[in-house]
Amino acid sequence: MAATIDVGIPLRNANGYPDPTCYKALKEIQRAEYGYRSLIYICSPYSGDIGANVELARRFSAFAVTAPQILLAPHLHYPQFMDDTDPDARELAMFFNRILLSKCEQLWTNIGRVSAGVKTCIAVLFLSGRQILTIADIDELSLEVIEEKRVYNLMDILR
């Protein structure tokens, strides 16, 4: 298997030799086709009203794709195989979340539903100096809101 740096773009040719010219050309084609997309961490609560919280995360995620961004929404992924009610599994998932957060450029969250887990994620990203986009009402989410990069008082959120 060819080593890749970018998704689907081999750094080596079919014979296993480095092929930087081909790599650069394919990377430019990919950039022209898809443009640059930030890696966004979608942060919303899971526990509590699970149905409503999952729907909120799905709406955020669907919007992120149209924004266009690359999204991570671990609270949609991890509950598929981890038990949120098991304290050890939950702590492990929160550890995974901190690692994923370190790779993201931004965090998007709804300040209408701020759980302890959401506060932790916000604090981690805030301390790293990355952008945090907070939305008071999911129904107000639009490209204009994203472009304004509205950030509410984070100390109010973290209380």
BELHU-V282602 format. One record per residue. N is the residue number from 1. RES is the residue in one small letter. SS is DSSP state (H for helix, E for strand, C for the rest). PHI is phi in whole degrees, -180 to 180 (NA if undefined). OMEGA is omega in whole degrees, 0 to 359 (none if undefined). Layout:
N RES SS PHI OMEGA
N RES SS PHI OMEGA
//
This chain:
1 m C NA 181
2 a C -74 176
3 a C -71 179
4 t E -126 173
5 i E -102 177
6 d E -105 184
7 v C -56 174
8 g C 75 181
9 i E -109 181
10 p E -74 177
11 l C -82 181
12 r E -118 179
13 n C -82 184
14 a C -63 179
15 n C -90 177
16 g C 91 180
17 y C -90 176
18 p E -59 181
19 d C -135 185
20 p H -65 180
21 t H -67 178
22 c H -64 180
23 y H -58 182
24 k H -63 180
25 a H -64 180
26 l H -67 178
27 k H -64 178
28 e H -66 177
29 i H -63 179
30 q H -62 180
31 r H -65 179
32 a H -67 182
33 e H -76 186
34 y H -108 184
35 g C 69 177
36 y C -88 178
37 r C -128 177
38 s C -70 173
39 l E -88 187
40 i E -113 175
41 y E -97 178
42 i E -86 186
43 c E -118 175
44 s C -147 184
45 p C -69 175
46 y C -115 184
47 s C -69 184
48 g C 92 177
49 d C -84 187
50 i H -58 180
51 g H -59 180
52 a H -67 181
53 n H -69 176
54 v H -65 178
55 e H -63 177
56 l H -60 180
57 a H -63 177
58 r H -64 180
59 r H -66 176
60 f H -59 183
61 s H -64 179
62 a H -61 179
63 f H -66 181
64 a H -59 179
65 v H -65 181
66 t H -80 187
67 a C -66 346
68 p C -91 179
69 q C -133 170
70 i E -105 188
71 l E -115 168
72 l E -123 177
73 a C -133 186
74 p H -61 181
75 h H -71 170
76 l H -91 185
77 h H -93 187
78 y H -60 180
79 p H -63 177
80 q H -68 183
81 f C -140 177
82 m C -122 182
83 d C -94 182
84 d C -67 180
85 t C -85 178
86 d C -87 184
87 p H -57 180
88 d H -68 179
89 a H -66 179
90 r H -65 179
91 e H -64 177
92 l H -63 178
93 a H -63 179
94 m H -66 174
95 f H -63 177
96 f H -56 181
97 n H -60 180
98 r H -64 177
99 i H -65 179
100 l H -62 179
101 l H -58 182
102 s H -66 180
103 k H -93 187
104 c C -91 176
105 e C -88 183
106 q E -142 172
107 l E -124 175
108 w E -112 179
109 t E -146 177
110 n E -104 184
111 i C -77 176
112 g C -75 181
113 r C -136 183
114 v C -109 178
115 s C -93 177
116 a H -61 179
117 g H -65 178
118 v H -64 179
119 k H -59 179
120 t H -62 180
121 c H -63 179
122 i H -62 181
123 a H -62 180
124 v H -61 183
125 l H -72 179
126 f H -60 181
127 l H -67 180
128 s H -85 178
129 g C 83 180
130 r C -85 182
131 q E -74 175
132 i E -126 178
133 l E -103 180
134 t E -113 181
135 i E -121 180
136 a C -75 184
137 d C -141 182
138 i H -57 181
139 d H -71 178
140 e H -88 183
141 l C -65 179
142 s C -154 178
143 l H -62 179
144 e H -64 179
145 v H -64 180
146 i H -63 181
147 e H -65 178
148 e H -71 182
149 k C 52 182
150 r C -65 178
151 v C -126 179
152 y C -83 178
153 n C -65 185
154 l H -66 179
155 m H -66 176
156 d H -66 180
157 i H -71 187
158 l H -79 178
159 r C -67 none
//
